[in-house]
Amino acid sequence: DGNLFYKYLTVDESRMFDYENVYQNLTKGVHPPFYHIVLHTISSVFAGSSDIWIGLSINLVILVLFVGLMYKLLGLCFDNDKVKVFLGGLFIVFMPVLVEMEMFIRMYLLVMSAMLVVIYNSFAVIKENKITLCRAGYIFLGMFLASFSHFYSLIYGFVLWMFVSGYLICKKEIKIFFVYGFSMLLGVLCMFYVYPLVFDVLLNSSRGKETSVGIGNYDFGFLLFSYDYFLNRMSGAVLGIHGQWQWLILLGLAGIYLVERKCIKDKHVFNEIDWIMIFYSFVCGIIISVLAPEMQKLGGRYYAVSGMVLCVPILKVLLGIIDCGKWGRGFFGIIFGAIVIHNIVIGLDNPYLFRDEEGKLLSQIVKDKKVVISGGSIYTLTYYVMGSKKVYWGKTDDYEKALKIIKGDEVSKGDILMIYAGMGNVKNSKKLLDGQDNKLKFLDLIYIGARSYEVYERV
């Protein structure tokens, strides 16, 4: 029902600032409610509106915080070298995964920023060899907000605590170890206190069941498959290059050798913090790959935190080439420029920028005609049809059932029928429909993101 879909995307005036309703809705979902509370608050201010900028405005504010935090982290890792910090920041803002998260109206950019608060302050503790009350407060707050926004933050936080605590114990900084661990734990415990249903959601939701399946399927072959998939995703998220991680690792090792032997000679490229970043990124990635074997295939968002951390050691190698003299600066300019330009091109092609002509065509169709969409995931179409009361959703990918929709009262003369035709490899449902109803005219096959839809008009 078009009106139902419209109501789903808007806040009714009778439900303005109704946080109890948000909380209850999320008990039936798979995520903690913090991001949805923020989104509901902004939507309540603009009650009755389904404008996409309601969601994007939240992302833009969080993005400013994220970029500021990344610059602080780069300053920490590059000893406040202004040139390297600026170039590193330029590299990061065009990372494909960050461009995707900027436009993706979900909680992932918020999670990245909250975890970045924890990560930056954790590494500052290592570098300064002390923990102040302010640092402990930031670690607590970041851990609370991250875990209250997405449950994977529990993995990100635990792995970070494990590496940082291991380092502190090795350095015999026992007092810092206890204060640091207590700050992290307190953030998680506070999340459990304000969201006591966390265990029920974790164990009994679809994500919880998927996790148990992932653990149940664990074997060496599955581990290798998950790790290969993770590395391919990571190379795509950070460098915009998919499926070539073996060559990227070899090039990275060659770069480390070059910088160490030819450029900085008297010291190593990576220090303790860099090594923690590398192992942290890979351990988080493999844990998520094993626990969520299906969800990790959907996009770089599940590796966004790992990607933003791993990019710092990558930058250490790239920016280290600058110190190789005139030829090094020239070589660096070529490589760095090629990567940034490549990532800009990749970023502009991101489906969440909604720039494709077929999506615009769909927007025009929706303005003038009633549209019935059968099957498929609605979120890839939401932007193009949000706010329209002429869009009706079917609930099936079964074409035989879709035919019943076609022959029913939902579709009349002049209406548009869109049938989900699969992910990537298009199923030929046109053959199934041919001869079934001579009042259907095939118009086009359109792609929204990775999903394809066959478009018909009732004549």
DRENDO-1510 file (C-alpha; in Angstrom, 1 decimal, always signed):
<recs>
REC; n; res; u; v; w
REC; 1; ASP; +0.0; +0.0; +0.0 .
REC; 2; GLY; +1.4; +3.3; -1.0 .
REC; 3; ASN; +0.1; +5.2; +2.0 .
REC; 4; LEU; +1.6; +2.6; +4.3 .
REC; 5; PHE; +5.0; +3.0; +2.7 .
REC; 6; TYR; +4.7; +6.8; +2.9 .
REC; 7; LYS; +3.9; +6.5; +6.7 .
REC; 8; TYR; +6.8; +4.2; +7.1 .
REC; 9; LEU; +9.2; +6.9; +5.9 .
REC; 10; THR; +7.7; +9.8; +7.8 .
REC; 11; VAL; +6.9; +10.7; +11.4 .
REC; 12; ASP; +3.2; +11.4; +12.0 .
REC; 13; GLU; +2.5; +14.5; +14.2 .
REC; 14; SER; +0.8; +12.2; +16.7 .
REC; 15; ARG; +4.1; +10.3; +17.1 .
REC; 16; MET; +6.5; +13.2; +17.3 .
REC; 17; PHE; +9.4; +12.5; +19.8 .
REC; 18; ASP; +7.8; +9.1; +20.7 .
REC; 19; TYR; +11.0; +7.4; +21.8 .
REC; 20; GLU; +9.1; +4.5; +23.4 .
REC; 21; ASN; +7.7; +3.6; +20.0 .
REC; 22; VAL; +11.2; +3.7; +18.5 .
REC; 23; TYR; +12.5; +1.5; +21.4 .
REC; 24; GLN; +9.7; -1.1; +20.9 .
REC; 25; ASN; +10.2; -1.2; +17.1 .
REC; 26; LEU; +13.9; -2.0; +17.6 .
REC; 27; THR; +13.2; -4.9; +20.0 .
REC; 28; LYS; +11.9; -6.6; +16.9 .
REC; 29; GLY; +15.0; -5.7; +14.8 .
REC; 30; VAL; +18.6; -6.6; +14.9 .
REC; 31; HIS; +20.3; -3.3; +16.0 .
REC; 32; PRO; +20.5; -1.2; +19.1 .
REC; 33; PRO; +18.4; +2.0; +19.0 .
REC; 34; PHE; +20.7; +5.0; +19.4 .
REC; 35; TYR; +21.0; +5.9; +15.7 .
REC; 36; HIS; +17.3; +5.5; +15.2 .
REC; 37; ILE; +16.6; +7.7; +18.2 .
REC; 38; VAL; +18.7; +10.5; +16.6 .
REC; 39; LEU; +17.0; +10.0; +13.2 .
REC; 40; HIS; +13.5; +10.0; +14.9 .
REC; 41; THR; +14.4; +13.3; +16.7 .
REC; 42; ILE; +15.3; +15.1; +13.5 .
REC; 43; SER; +12.4; +13.5; +11.6 .
REC; 44; SER; +10.0; +14.7; +14.4 .
REC; 45; VAL; +11.2; +18.3; +13.9 .
REC; 46; PHE; +10.2; +17.9; +10.2 .
REC; 47; ALA; +7.1; +15.7; +10.9 .
REC; 48; GLY; +5.2; +14.6; +7.7 .
REC; 49; SER; +8.3; +15.0; +5.5 .
REC; 50; SER; +10.2; +12.1; +3.9 .
REC; 51; ASP; +13.0; +14.3; +2.5 .
REC; 52; ILE; +16.3; +12.5; +2.0 .
REC; 53; TRP; +18.2; +15.4; +3.6 .
REC; 54; ILE; +16.7; +14.5; +7.0 .
REC; 55; GLY; +19.0; +11.4; +7.0 .
REC; 56; LEU; +21.9; +13.0; +5.1 .
REC; 57; SER; +22.1; +16.0; +7.4 .
REC; 58; ILE; +22.9; +13.6; +10.3 .
REC; 59; ASN; +25.6; +12.0; +8.2 .
REC; 60; LEU; +27.1; +15.4; +7.3 .
REC; 61; VAL; +27.4; +16.4; +10.9 .
REC; 62; ILE; +28.9; +13.1; +11.9 .
REC; 63; LEU; +31.3; +13.3; +8.9 .
REC; 64; VAL; +32.7; +16.6; +10.2 .
REC; 65; LEU; +33.4; +14.9; +13.5 .
REC; 66; PHE; +34.9; +11.9; +11.7 .
REC; 67; VAL; +37.3; +13.9; +9.6 .
REC; 68; GLY; +38.4; +15.9; +12.6 .
REC; 69; LEU; +39.1; +12.8; +14.5 .
REC; 70; MET; +41.0; +11.2; +11.6 .
REC; 71; TYR; +43.2; +14.3; +11.4 .
REC; 72; LYS; +44.0; +13.9; +15.1 .
REC; 73; LEU; +44.8; +10.2; +14.6 .
REC; 74; LEU; +47.1; +11.0; +11.7 .
REC; 75; GLY; +48.8; +13.8; +13.7 .
REC; 76; LEU; +49.4; +11.2; +16.4 .
REC; 77; CYS; +50.9; +8.7; +14.0 .
REC; 78; PHE; +52.9; +11.1; +11.9 .
REC; 79; ASP; +54.2; +13.2; +14.8 .
REC; 80; ASN; +52.2; +16.2; +13.6 .
REC; 81; ASP; +54.0; +16.5; +10.2 .
REC; 82; LYS; +51.6; +18.9; +8.6 .
REC; 83; VAL; +52.3; +17.9; +5.0 .
REC; 84; LYS; +51.9; +14.1; +5.7 .
REC; 85; VAL; +48.8; +14.7; +7.8 .
REC; 86; PHE; +47.2; +16.8; +5.1 .
REC; 87; LEU; +48.0; +14.2; +2.4 .
REC; 88; GLY; +46.8; +11.4; +4.6 .
REC; 89; GLY; +43.5; +13.2; +5.2 .
REC; 90; LEU; +43.1; +13.8; +1.4 .
REC; 91; PHE; +43.6; +10.0; +0.9 .
REC; 92; ILE; +41.0; +9.1; +3.6 .
REC; 93; VAL; +38.2; +11.5; +2.6 .
REC; 94; PHE; +38.1; +9.8; -0.9 .
REC; 95; MET; +38.3; +6.2; +0.4 .
REC; 96; PRO; +35.4; +4.3; -1.3 .
REC; 97; VAL; +34.1; +3.0; +1.9 .
REC; 98; LEU; +33.9; +6.5; +3.5 .
REC; 99; VAL; +32.1; +7.9; +0.4 .
REC; 100; GLU; +29.6; +5.0; +0.6 .
REC; 101; MET; +29.0; +5.5; +4.3 .
REC; 102; GLU; +28.5; +9.3; +3.8 .
REC; 103; MET; +25.6; +8.6; +1.6 .
REC; 104; PHE; +24.2; +5.5; +3.3 .
REC; 105; ILE; +21.4; +6.5; +5.6 .
REC; 106; ARG; +22.2; +4.0; +8.3 .
REC; 107; MET; +24.2; +4.0; +11.5 .
REC; 108; TYR; +27.5; +2.9; +10.1 .
REC; 109; LEU; +29.2; +6.4; +9.9 .
REC; 110; LEU; +28.1; +7.0; +13.5 .
REC; 111; VAL; +29.7; +3.7; +14.5 .
REC; 112; MET; +32.9; +4.6; +12.7 .
REC; 113; SER; +33.1; +7.9; +14.4 .
REC; 114; ALA; +32.3; +6.6; +17.9 .
REC; 115; MET; +34.9; +3.8; +17.5 .
REC; 116; LEU; +37.4; +6.3; +16.2 .
REC; 117; VAL; +37.0; +8.2; +19.5 .
REC; 118; VAL; +37.9; +5.0; +21.3 .
REC; 119; ILE; +40.7; +4.1; +18.9 .
REC; 120; TYR; +42.4; +7.6; +18.9 .
REC; 121; ASN; +42.3; +7.9; +22.7 .
REC; 122; SER; +43.6; +4.3; +23.1 .
REC; 123; PHE; +46.6; +5.0; +20.9 .
REC; 124; ALA; +47.1; +8.3; +22.7 .
REC; 125; VAL; +47.3; +6.4; +25.9 .
REC; 126; ILE; +50.1; +4.2; +24.5 .
REC; 127; LYS; +52.0; +7.2; +23.0 .
REC; 128; GLU; +51.8; +9.4; +26.1 .
REC; 129; ASN; +52.3; +6.4; +28.5 .
REC; 130; LYS; +49.6; +7.7; +30.8 .
REC; 131; ILE; +45.8; +7.9; +31.0 .
REC; 132; THR; +44.1; +11.0; +32.2 .
REC; 133; LEU; +40.5; +11.3; +33.4 .
REC; 134; CYS; +39.6; +13.1; +30.2 .
REC; 135; ARG; +41.0; +10.3; +28.0 .
REC; 136; ALA; +39.2; +7.7; +30.2 .
REC; 137; GLY; +36.0; +9.6; +29.8 .
REC; 138; TYR; +36.3; +9.8; +26.0 .
REC; 139; ILE; +37.0; +6.0; +25.8 .
REC; 140; PHE; +33.9; +5.3; +28.0 .
REC; 141; LEU; +31.7; +7.6; +25.9 .
REC; 142; GLY; +32.9; +6.3; +22.6 .
REC; 143; MET; +32.5; +2.7; +23.6 .
REC; 144; PHE; +29.0; +3.4; +24.9 .
REC; 145; LEU; +27.8; +5.2; +21.8 .
REC; 146; ALA; +29.4; +2.7; +19.4 .
REC; 147; SER; +27.9; -0.4; +21.2 .
REC; 148; PHE; +24.5; +1.4; +21.5 .
REC; 149; SER; +24.6; +2.0; +17.7 .
REC; 150; HIS; +25.7; -1.4; +16.4 .
REC; 151; PHE; +26.5; -4.8; +18.1 .
REC; 152; TYR; +29.6; -5.3; +16.0 .
REC; 153; SER; +31.2; -2.6; +18.1 .
REC; 154; LEU; +31.4; -5.1; +20.9 .
REC; 155; ILE; +33.8; -7.0; +18.6 .
REC; 156; TYR; +35.7; -3.9; +17.6 .
REC; 157; GLY; +36.0; -2.8; +21.3 .
REC; 158; PHE; +37.0; -6.2; +22.6 .
REC; 159; VAL; +39.8; -6.8; +20.0 .
REC; 160; LEU; +41.1; -3.3; +20.6 .
REC; 161; TRP; +41.1; -3.8; +24.4 .
REC; 162; MET; +42.9; -7.1; +23.9 .
REC; 163; PHE; +45.8; -5.6; +21.9 .
REC; 164; VAL; +46.2; -2.4; +23.9 .
REC; 165; SER; +46.0; -4.3; +27.2 .
REC; 166; GLY; +48.5; -6.8; +26.0 .
REC; 167; TYR; +50.9; -3.9; +25.2 .
REC; 168; LEU; +50.3; -2.2; +28.5 .
REC; 169; ILE; +51.0; -5.5; +30.4 .
REC; 170; CYS; +54.2; -6.1; +28.4 .
REC; 171; LYS; +55.3; -2.6; +29.4 .
REC; 172; LYS; +54.3; -3.3; +33.1 .
REC; 173; GLU; +51.9; -0.3; +33.1 .
REC; 174; ILE; +49.4; -2.1; +35.4 .
REC; 175; LYS; +47.7; +1.0; +36.7 .
REC; 176; ILE; +47.0; +2.3; +33.2 .
REC; 177; PHE; +45.9; -1.2; +32.2 .
REC; 178; PHE; +43.2; -1.3; +34.9 .
REC; 179; VAL; +41.9; +2.2; +34.3 .
REC; 180; TYR; +41.8; +1.7; +30.5 .
REC; 181; GLY; +40.0; -1.6; +30.8 .
REC; 182; PHE; +37.5; -0.2; +33.3 .
REC; 183; SER; +36.7; +2.7; +31.0 .
REC; 184; MET; +36.0; +0.3; +28.1 .
REC; 185; LEU; +34.0; -2.1; +30.3 .
REC; 186; LEU; +31.9; +0.7; +31.9 .
REC; 187; GLY; +30.8; +1.9; +28.4 .
REC; 188; VAL; +29.6; -1.6; +27.5 .
REC; 189; LEU; +27.9; -2.1; +30.9 .
REC; 190; CYS; +26.0; +1.2; +30.5 .
REC; 191; MET; +24.8; +0.1; +27.1 .
REC; 192; PHE; +23.5; -3.1; +28.7 .
REC; 193; TYR; +21.8; -1.1; +31.4 .
REC; 194; VAL; +19.9; +1.3; +29.1 .
REC; 195; TYR; +19.2; -1.5; +26.6 .
REC; 196; PRO; +18.6; -4.7; +28.7 .
REC; 197; LEU; +17.1; -6.6; +25.8 .
REC; 198; VAL; +20.5; -6.8; +24.2 .
REC; 199; PHE; +21.0; -10.5; +25.0 .
REC; 200; ASP; +17.6; -11.4; +23.6 .
REC; 201; VAL; +18.3; -9.6; +20.4 .
REC; 202; LEU; +21.8; -11.0; +20.1 .
REC; 203; LEU; +20.7; -14.6; +20.6 .
REC; 204; ASN; +17.2; -14.8; +19.1 .
REC; 205; SER; +17.2; -12.4; +16.2 .
REC; 206; SER; +18.0; -13.4; +12.6 .
REC; 207; ARG; +21.6; -12.0; +13.1 .
REC; 208; GLY; +22.0; -14.1; +16.2 .
REC; 209; LYS; +20.9; -17.2; +14.4 .
REC; 210; GLU; +23.2; -16.3; +11.5 .
REC; 211; THR; +26.1; -16.0; +13.9 .
REC; 212; SER; +25.4; -19.5; +15.4 .
REC; 213; VAL; +25.4; -20.9; +11.8 .
REC; 214; GLY; +28.7; -19.2; +11.1 .
REC; 215; ILE; +30.3; -20.7; +14.2 .
REC; 216; GLY; +28.8; -24.1; +13.4 .
REC; 217; ASN; +30.3; -24.1; +9.9 .
REC; 218; TYR; +33.7; -23.2; +11.2 .
REC; 219; ASP; +36.5; -25.3; +9.7 .
REC; 220; PHE; +39.8; -24.6; +8.1 .
REC; 221; GLY; +38.4; -24.4; +4.6 .
REC; 222; PHE; +35.7; -22.0; +5.7 .
REC; 223; LEU; +38.3; -19.9; +7.5 .
REC; 224; LEU; +40.3; -19.6; +4.3 .
REC; 225; PHE; +37.3; -18.7; +2.3 .
REC; 226; SER; +36.2; -16.0; +4.8 .
REC; 227; TYR; +39.6; -14.5; +5.0 .
REC; 228; ASP; +40.0; -14.4; +1.2 .
REC; 229; TYR; +36.6; -12.7; +1.0 .
REC; 230; PHE; +37.6; -10.3; +3.8 .
REC; 231; LEU; +40.8; -9.3; +2.1 .
REC; 232; ASN; +39.1; -8.7; -1.2 .
REC; 233; ARG; +36.5; -6.5; +0.5 .
REC; 234; MET; +39.2; -4.6; +2.4 .
REC; 235; SER; +41.2; -3.8; -0.7 .
REC; 236; GLY; +38.0; -2.6; -2.3 .
REC; 237; ALA; +37.0; -0.5; +0.7 .
REC; 238; VAL; +40.4; +1.2; +1.1 .
REC; 239; LEU; +41.9; +1.3; -2.4 .
REC; 240; GLY; +38.9; +0.7; -4.6 .
REC; 241; ILE; +40.6; -2.4; -6.0 .
REC; 242; HIS; +38.7; -5.7; -5.7 .
REC; 243; GLY; +40.1; -9.2; -6.0 .
REC; 244; GLN; +43.8; -8.3; -6.2 .
REC; 245; TRP; +44.8; -8.4; -2.5 .
REC; 246; GLN; +47.7; -10.8; -3.1 .
REC; 247; TRP; +49.4; -8.4; -5.4 .
REC; 248; LEU; +48.6; -5.5; -3.1 .
REC; 249; ILE; +50.3; -7.2; -0.2 .
REC; 250; LEU; +53.4; -7.9; -2.3 .
REC; 251; LEU; +53.5; -4.3; -3.4 .
REC; 252; GLY; +53.1; -3.3; +0.2 .
REC; 253; LEU; +56.0; -5.4; +1.3 .
REC; 254; ALA; +58.2; -4.1; -1.5 .
REC; 255; GLY; +57.2; -0.5; -0.4 .
REC; 256; ILE; +58.2; -1.3; +3.2 .
REC; 257; TYR; +61.6; -2.6; +2.1 .
REC; 258; LEU; +62.2; +0.4; -0.2 .
REC; 259; VAL; +61.3; +3.0; +2.5 .
REC; 260; GLU; +63.3; +1.2; +5.3 .
REC; 261; ARG; +66.4; +0.5; +3.2 .
REC; 262; LYS; +66.6; +3.6; +1.0 .
REC; 263; CYS; +64.8; +6.4; +2.8 .
REC; 264; ILE; +64.8; +6.2; +6.6 .
REC; 265; LYS; +67.6; +3.7; +7.2 .
REC; 266; ASP; +68.0; +4.4; +10.9 .
REC; 267; LYS; +64.5; +3.3; +12.0 .
REC; 268; HIS; +61.6; +1.1; +11.0 .
REC; 269; VAL; +58.5; +2.2; +9.0 .
REC; 270; PHE; +56.1; +0.8; +11.6 .
REC; 271; ASN; +56.2; +1.4; +15.4 .
REC; 272; GLU; +54.1; -0.4; +18.1 .
REC; 273; ILE; +51.0; +1.5; +17.3 .
REC; 274; ASP; +51.2; +0.7; +13.6 .
REC; 275; TRP; +51.6; -3.0; +14.3 .
REC; 276; ILE; +48.6; -2.9; +16.6 .
REC; 277; MET; +46.6; -1.2; +13.9 .
REC; 278; ILE; +47.5; -3.9; +11.3 .
REC; 279; PHE; +46.7; -6.9; +13.5 .
REC; 280; TYR; +43.6; -5.2; +14.9 .
REC; 281; SER; +42.2; -4.6; +11.4 .
REC; 282; PHE; +42.8; -8.2; +10.3 .
REC; 283; VAL; +41.6; -9.9; +13.5 .
REC; 284; CYS; +38.3; -7.8; +13.5 .
REC; 285; GLY; +37.8; -8.6; +9.8 .
REC; 286; ILE; +38.2; -12.3; +10.2 .
REC; 287; ILE; +36.0; -12.5; +13.2 .
REC; 288; ILE; +33.2; -10.7; +11.4 .
REC; 289; SER; +33.7; -12.8; +8.3 .
REC; 290; VAL; +33.3; -16.0; +10.4 .
REC; 291; LEU; +30.4; -14.7; +12.5 .
REC; 292; ALA; +28.4; -13.2; +9.7 .
REC; 293; PRO; +29.2; -15.2; +6.5 .
REC; 294; GLU; +26.1; -13.9; +4.7 .
REC; 295; MET; +26.0; -10.3; +5.8 .
REC; 296; GLN; +29.7; -9.6; +5.1 .
REC; 297; LYS; +28.9; -10.1; +1.4 .
REC; 298; LEU; +26.6; -7.2; +1.2 .
REC; 299; GLY; +29.0; -4.4; +1.4 .
REC; 300; GLY; +32.1; -2.7; +2.7 .
REC; 301; ARG; +30.2; -1.2; +5.7 .
REC; 302; TYR; +31.0; -4.3; +7.8 .
REC; 303; TYR; +34.7; -3.6; +7.3 .
REC; 304; ALA; +34.5; +0.1; +7.5 .
REC; 305; VAL; +36.1; +0.3; +11.0 .
REC; 306; SER; +38.9; -2.2; +10.0 .
REC; 307; GLY; +39.4; -0.2; +6.8 .
REC; 308; MET; +39.8; +3.2; +8.4 .
REC; 309; VAL; +42.4; +1.8; +10.8 .
REC; 310; LEU; +44.3; -0.2; +8.2 .
REC; 311; CYS; +44.6; +2.9; +6.0 .
REC; 312; VAL; +47.0; +4.5; +8.5 .
REC; 313; PRO; +49.8; +1.9; +8.1 .
REC; 314; ILE; +49.2; +1.9; +4.4 .
REC; 315; LEU; +49.8; +5.7; +4.4 .
REC; 316; LYS; +52.9; +5.2; +6.5 .
REC; 317; VAL; +54.4; +3.3; +3.5 .
REC; 318; LEU; +53.1; +5.6; +0.8 .
REC; 319; LEU; +54.1; +8.8; +2.6 .
REC; 320; GLY; +57.4; +7.3; +3.6 .
REC; 321; ILE; +58.4; +7.4; -0.1 .
REC; 322; ILE; +58.5; +11.2; +0.2 .
REC; 323; ASP; +61.6; +10.9; +2.4 .
REC; 324; CYS; +63.5; +9.2; -0.5 .
REC; 325; GLY; +64.6; +12.5; -2.0 .
REC; 326; LYS; +63.6; +14.1; -5.3 .
REC; 327; TRP; +62.9; +10.9; -7.2 .
REC; 328; GLY; +60.9; +9.6; -4.2 .
REC; 329; ARG; +58.7; +12.6; -4.2 .
REC; 330; GLY; +58.1; +12.3; -7.9 .
REC; 331; PHE; +57.3; +8.6; -7.6 .
REC; 332; PHE; +55.0; +9.3; -4.6 .
REC; 333; GLY; +53.2; +12.0; -6.6 .
REC; 334; ILE; +52.4; +9.5; -9.4 .
REC; 335; ILE; +51.3; +6.7; -7.2 .
REC; 336; PHE; +49.4; +8.8; -4.7 .
REC; 337; GLY; +47.7; +10.8; -7.4 .
REC; 338; ALA; +46.7; +7.7; -9.3 .
REC; 339; ILE; +45.1; +6.1; -6.1 .
REC; 340; VAL; +43.2; +9.3; -5.2 .
REC; 341; ILE; +41.9; +9.9; -8.7 .
REC; 342; HIS; +40.9; +6.2; -9.0 .
REC; 343; ASN; +39.0; +6.4; -5.7 .
REC; 344; ILE; +37.3; +9.6; -6.8 .
REC; 345; VAL; +36.1; +7.9; -10.0 .
REC; 346; ILE; +35.0; +4.8; -8.0 .
REC; 347; GLY; +33.3; +7.0; -5.4 .
REC; 348; LEU; +31.3; +8.9; -8.1 .
REC; 349; ASP; +30.0; +5.6; -9.4 .
REC; 350; ASN; +28.7; +4.7; -5.9 .
REC; 351; PRO; +25.0; +3.7; -6.1 .
REC; 352; TYR; +24.1; +5.7; -3.0 .
REC; 353; LEU; +24.9; +8.9; -4.9 .
REC; 354; PHE; +21.8; +8.2; -6.9 .
REC; 355; ARG; +23.3; +9.6; -10.1 .
REC; 356; ASP; +22.3; +6.8; -12.5 .
REC; 357; GLU; +20.0; +7.7; -15.4 .
REC; 358; GLU; +17.8; +4.7; -14.8 .
REC; 359; GLY; +17.0; +5.8; -11.3 .
REC; 360; LYS; +16.1; +9.2; -12.5 .
REC; 361; LEU; +13.9; +7.6; -15.1 .
REC; 362; LEU; +12.2; +5.6; -12.4 .
REC; 363; SER; +11.6; +8.9; -10.4 .
REC; 364; GLN; +9.8; +10.3; -13.5 .
REC; 365; ILE; +7.7; +7.2; -13.8 .
REC; 366; VAL; +6.6; +7.4; -10.2 .
REC; 367; LYS; +5.6; +11.0; -10.4 .
REC; 368; ASP; +3.0; +10.3; -13.1 .
REC; 369; LYS; +1.8; +6.7; -12.6 .
REC; 370; LYS; +1.0; +4.1; -10.0 .
REC; 371; VAL; +3.8; +1.6; -9.7 .
REC; 372; VAL; +3.6; -1.9; -8.3 .
REC; 373; ILE; +6.9; -3.5; -7.3 .
REC; 374; SER; +7.0; -7.2; -6.8 .
REC; 375; GLY; +9.9; -8.7; -4.8 .
REC; 376; GLY; +13.4; -7.6; -4.3 .
REC; 377; SER; +14.9; -5.5; -1.5 .
REC; 378; ILE; +13.2; -2.2; -1.2 .
REC; 379; TYR; +16.0; -0.2; +0.3 .
REC; 380; THR; +17.8; +0.2; -3.1 .
REC; 381; LEU; +14.6; +1.8; -4.5 .
REC; 382; THR; +13.6; +3.8; -1.5 .
REC; 383; TYR; +15.3; +7.1; -2.6 .
REC; 384; TYR; +13.7; +7.1; -6.0 .
REC; 385; VAL; +10.2; +6.5; -4.7 .
REC; 386; MET; +10.2; +7.9; -1.2 .
REC; 387; GLY; +7.3; +10.1; -0.3 .
REC; 388; SER; +5.2; +8.7; -3.2 .
REC; 389; LYS; +1.8; +7.4; -2.3 .
REC; 390; LYS; +1.6; +5.6; -5.7 .
REC; 391; VAL; +4.0; +2.9; -4.9 .
REC; 392; TYR; +2.8; -0.6; -3.9 .
REC; 393; TRP; +5.1; -3.3; -2.8 .
REC; 394; GLY; +4.6; -7.0; -3.4 .
REC; 395; LYS; +6.3; -9.5; -0.9 .
REC; 396; THR; +7.5; -12.2; -3.2 .
REC; 397; ASP; +10.3; -13.1; -5.6 .
REC; 398; ASP; +8.2; -15.9; -6.9 .
REC; 399; TYR; +7.1; -15.0; -10.5 .
REC; 400; GLU; +4.1; -17.4; -10.3 .
REC; 401; LYS; +2.8; -15.4; -7.4 .
REC; 402; ALA; +3.7; -12.2; -9.1 .
REC; 403; LEU; +1.4; -13.1; -12.0 .
REC; 404; LYS; -1.5; -13.1; -9.5 .
REC; 405; ILE; -0.6; -9.5; -8.7 .
REC; 406; ILE; -0.6; -8.7; -12.4 .
REC; 407; LYS; -4.0; -10.3; -13.0 .
REC; 408; GLY; -5.5; -8.8; -9.8 .
REC; 409; ASP; -6.9; -5.4; -9.1 .
REC; 410; GLU; -3.6; -3.9; -8.1 .
REC; 411; VAL; -2.6; -3.2; -11.7 .
REC; 412; SER; -4.9; -1.3; -14.1 .
REC; 413; LYS; -4.4; +0.4; -17.5 .
REC; 414; GLY; -1.5; +2.8; -17.5 .
REC; 415; ASP; +0.1; +1.4; -14.4 .
REC; 416; ILE; +3.7; +0.3; -14.2 .
REC; 417; LEU; +4.7; -3.2; -12.9 .
REC; 418; MET; +8.3; -3.8; -11.8 .
REC; 419; ILE; +9.4; -7.4; -11.1 .
REC; 420; TYR; +12.6; -8.1; -9.3 .
REC; 421; ALA; +14.9; -10.0; -11.6 .
REC; 422; GLY; +17.8; -10.9; -9.3 .
REC; 423; MET; +21.2; -9.8; -8.1 .
REC; 424; GLY; +23.8; -9.6; -10.8 .
REC; 425; ASN; +22.8; -12.5; -13.0 .
REC; 426; VAL; +19.4; -11.6; -14.4 .
REC; 427; LYS; +16.7; -14.2; -14.4 .
REC; 428; ASN; +14.7; -14.3; -17.6 .
REC; 429; SER; +11.2; -13.8; -16.1 .
REC; 430; LYS; +10.1; -12.1; -19.4 .
REC; 431; LYS; +9.7; -15.6; -20.9 .
REC; 432; LEU; +7.6; -16.6; -18.1 .
REC; 433; LEU; +5.4; -13.6; -18.5 .
REC; 434; ASP; +5.1; -13.8; -22.3 .
REC; 435; GLY; +1.8; -15.2; -23.3 .
REC; 436; GLN; +0.4; -15.1; -19.7 .
REC; 437; ASP; -1.1; -11.7; -20.1 .
REC; 438; ASN; -1.3; -9.9; -23.5 .
REC; 439; LYS; -2.1; -6.6; -21.8 .
REC; 440; LEU; +1.5; -6.3; -20.5 .
REC; 441; LYS; +4.0; -4.4; -22.5 .
REC; 442; PHE; +7.7; -4.9; -21.7 .
REC; 443; LEU; +9.4; -1.5; -21.3 .
REC; 444; ASP; +12.9; -2.0; -20.0 .
REC; 445; LEU; +15.4; -3.8; -17.7 .
REC; 446; ILE; +16.8; -1.3; -15.2 .
REC; 447; TYR; +19.5; -1.7; -12.6 .
REC; 448; ILE; +19.3; +0.0; -9.2 .
REC; 449; GLY; +22.6; -0.7; -7.5 .
REC; 450; ALA; +23.3; -4.4; -8.0 .
REC; 451; ARG; +19.6; -5.3; -8.3 .
REC; 452; SER; +17.8; -5.6; -11.6 .
REC; 453; TYR; +14.1; -5.0; -12.3 .
REC; 454; GLU; +12.0; -5.8; -15.4 .
REC; 455; VAL; +9.6; -3.0; -16.1 .
REC; 456; TYR; +6.2; -3.5; -17.7 .
REC; 457; GLU; +3.2; -1.2; -18.5 .
REC; 458; ARG; -0.4; -2.3; -18.4 .
REC; 459; VAL; -1.9; -1.4; -21.8 .
</recs>
